[in-house]
């Protein structure tokens, strides 16, 4: 069997770009408390300062009984994914109980808050698109360390490990 050579294309060759991903592990995250009396901390993962993309991705950590103040964003959608703990999400007067695995999407201009109603800390992934100065607000706060409990959750060492068979 003879193989015929492939026909040469007359189309210009498009230059391929190599995109280098931005990588971080929990030891790289910097947490902040926006105001001194806040009962939550935000650990920045990705933001426009580190990715050159208009989004903010952080882990919000709520102390027992902690909550965010009611807030709203003009253009940004904010999404939450519960990693650990129990909470109450309020959005424009609607109340939703949340637990691990639950997701919430808050549209622009909706007044919302999240409150920890459980007996442990509440850990929530938070993504805001576009950034709408959220990362700058977080970075204007006081840097605070992530403690051993935080790192256990973020590294998923707190999850049950299946038995090896």
Protein Blocks (a to p, Z undefined) as FASTA:
>chain_A
ZZddddddfbdcddddddddddddfklpccddfbfklcbdcddfbdfklnopacdddddd
ddehiacdddddfklccddddfbdcddddeehiacdddehiacdddehiacddddfbfbd
cddddddddfklmlmmmmmmccddddfklmmmmnopmpccdddZZ
